[in-house]
Amino acid sequence: MTFYEQQVLSIRKQHFPQAYQVRRIVKAKRFIDSNLSAPINLSVIAHEASLSKFHFIRLFRKCYGRTPHQYRTEQRLIKARELVKSGLSTTEICYALNFSSITTFIGLFKKYTGFTPTAYAQKSNFEEPSFDI
């Protein structure tokens, strides 16, 4: 093995989780994705990955570039965007995705999309006229 290969392996060991840990993190991510509307917390997700909470957060951030909470919130807002387009009310979406309050949901939605849910629905319902030339 060359010096270069040894250095690459050393860096990999220092900065990337082991393969079995990555599998656990992916399993936890799938669990999050399949339970977007369920009231799950960090303990439940970390248990699903068979890791301690703090080690799980560290590994998840290494793999996905955000904490599990940030990832889950982002995925719930992506789902909320779809539900807004489908015509559900803000209240129905808030409760369907298990946000803590309507105010919190509206604030997060606006931060994520730049629009309130109502304005986003109006924007998505507005179709630009097509011009045939």
N, C-alpha and C positions, 0 to 999 in steps of 0.2 A: 504494500500500500504506500502510495506517495505521500509526501508531507502535505500537499494540497488536499488530498482525500481525507487525511487525518484531521485537518483543520475544519473541513466542511462537516465531518461527522461530529466533531467536538461542538461546533456552533449549533448544529441540529439538536444535539442532546441538551444543550443549554437553553435553547429558545423554543423548541417545539415539544409538545407532549408525546408520550409514547403511543404506539398504535392502539393498544387496548384502551387507553384513556380517550383517544379520539373517538373510538367506537361508542364509548359510554356517553360522550358529549353529543354525538349525532343522535343516539337513542333518546337523550333528554330533549334535544331540539325537536325531534319528531313528536315526542310527548306534548311539548308546548304547542306545536302546530295543530295537533288533533284535539287540544283542550282549550281553545281560545276563549270560549264562553264560560268555561268552568272556573269556579273560584279557587284556583290553585296558588300556592305560594312557593317561595324558594325552598323550603324544607321538603315539600312534596317532590319538586323537580329534582333536587339533589339526591333524594332517596331513590328516585327512578334511575339516576345515573350511578348509584352506589358509591357516592363520594360525599365527603363533608361539604357543608355549605360554602365555606370559604375557599376550599380547594376547587370546588365546582365553578364558582364565580371566576376564579383566576384562569382556569382552563377554558371556560366558555369564552371569556374575553380574548384569550389568545387565539382561539379558533375562528371566532366570528367578529371580532373587533368591537364588540359591545357587550354589556352585561346581559344576563338572562332577562332581567326586568325591562331593559331598553328594547331588547329583541321582541319580547312578548307584546309590549305596548305598540311597537311598530307594526307587528303582524295584526294586532287587533284594529289598528287604524286603517290598514290596507283593507281589511274585511269591512270596516265601517264605511269606507269610501264606496265599496261595491254595494252595500246595503242602502246608502244614500241614493245612489243611482237607480236602485230598484224601486224607490218611492216610499220606503219606510220613514216614519217620523223620527225626529231626533231622540225623543224619549224611548221609543221602541228599540232603536239601535243601541242606546246607552244601556238599557237593561238586558238586551239580548247578548251583548258582549261583556256584561258584568263590570262596567265602569263604576267607580265609587259614587259619582254624582253626575248630574247633567252638566253642571258648570265645569267640572273637571274634564268631561268628555269634549265639550265644545271648545275649551281652551286648548286641549291637546290636538283636536282635529284642526283647529285654525293654525296652530303652530306647524303642523305637519303639511297641510295643503295650502295654507295662505288664505283660506276661506272658512267661514262658519259652515256648518252642515247645510243650512237652508240656502245660503248663497252658492254653495257648491252644487246643490241639487238644481238650482235655477240655471247655473252655468252649464251643467251637463245636459239639461233639457233644451237649452238654446242650440239650435242647429244653424250653422252659417249657410246662407243661401249659395247654391251652386250656380256658377255662371257658365253657360255654354257659349263658347266662342267658335 
